[in-house]
């Protein structure tokens, strides 16, 4: 989701090179027409491994439409487990977008056992700093980073605290170690002096659908499950 150019994507390179059987199928979704043009050109001139990839131009925040469209085109089997990468995308939700609906709809529609990896920008560390100056510096640096990024590539990043990020993923069973950071995963984040852009990360598993209705009504906190 929000794939960007696959030619410079480490995630796409790793998946495309996988030698598992059956070979993984990759669907890249981005709303940028320039990214789509470059991706399609890249795929024409790349090794056969890239032929397992399909680029779809679309709005990842329109999650219901996106899943229905992919299923209709035969690019997604909603009865099979999949892995969704929602990396560096959720914090770009416009103010009128309910970003909470993205992981919620994924959890409701995808097959149980599917995995969702998500990240989100934050200006509050997971570990309370011993020195309040560290937190002030992180927030000031984050504000400068956001302004600079916005001048180059709007829209503006939204920020979430670790608690808000956990609430965003409340419909998933989080794998160990729960919420951490991309640089530390799959280990807990023990950064004493975080630097901007400070990003939270987690991987969640879609639970059995038989308990989904009850879970949604109860609005639980994000659960943590060890692997």
HUJOZI-V703140 format. One record per residue. N is the residue number from 0. PSI is psi as a letter, one per 40 degrees, with the letter a starting at -180 (NA if undefined). Layout:
((N PSI) (N PSI))
//
This chain:
((0 h) (1 f) (2 d) (3 a) (4 h) (5 d) (6 d) (7 e) (8 h) (9 d) (10 d) (11 d) (12 d) (13 d) (14 d) (15 d) (16 e) (17 i) (18 f) (19 i) (20 h) (21 i) (22 i) (23 i) (24 h) (25 h) (26 h) (27 h) (28 h) (29 i) (30 e) (31 h) (32 d) (33 d) (34 d) (35 d) (36 d) (37 d) (38 d) (39 d) (40 d) (41 d) (42 d) (43 d) (44 e) (45 i) (46 i) (47 d) (48 d) (49 e) (50 e) (51 e) (52 i) (53 h) (54 h) (55 h) (56 h) (57 i) (58 h) (59 e) (60 e) (61 g) (62 d) (63 d) (64 d) (65 d) (66 d) (67 d) (68 d) (69 d) (70 d) (71 d) (72 e) (73 e) (74 e) (75 h) (76 h) (77 e) (78 e) (79 i) (80 i) (81 i) (82 h) (83 h) (84 h) (85 g) (86 h) (87 f) (88 d) (89 d) (90 e) (91 e) (92 h) (93 i) (94 d) (95 e) (96 h) (97 g) (98 d) (99 d) (100 e) (101 c) (102 d) (103 d) (104 d) (105 d) (106 d) (107 d) (108 d) (109 i) (110 i) (111 i) (112 e) (113 i) (114 i) (115 h) (116 h) (117 i) (118 i) (119 h) (120 i) (121 i) (122 f) (123 h) (124 i) (125 d) (126 h) (127 h) (128 i) (129 d) (130 h) (131 d) (132 d) (133 d) (134 d) (135 d) (136 d) (137 d) (138 d) (139 d) (140 d) (141 d) (142 d) (143 d) (144 d) (145 d) (146 d) (147 d) (148 d) (149 d) (150 d) (151 d) (152 g) (153 i) (154 i) (155 i) (156 i) (157 i) (158 i) (159 i) (160 i) (161 d) (162 d) (163 d) (164 d) (165 d) (166 d) (167 d) (168 f) (169 d) (170 e) (171 i) (172 h) (173 h) (174 i) (175 h) (176 f) (177 b) (178 h) (179 a) (180 i) (181 d) (182 d) (183 d) (184 h) (185 f) (186 i) (187 i) (188 h) (189 f) (190 h) (191 d) (192 g) (193 i) (194 i) (195 i) (196 h) (197 h) (198 h) (199 i) (200 i) (201 i) (202 h) (203 i) (204 h) (205 h) (206 i) (207 h) (208 d) (209 d) (210 e) (211 d) (212 d) (213 d) (214 d) (215 d) (216 d) (217 e) (218 g) (219 i) (220 i) (221 h) (222 i) (223 h) (224 h) (225 i) (226 NA))
//
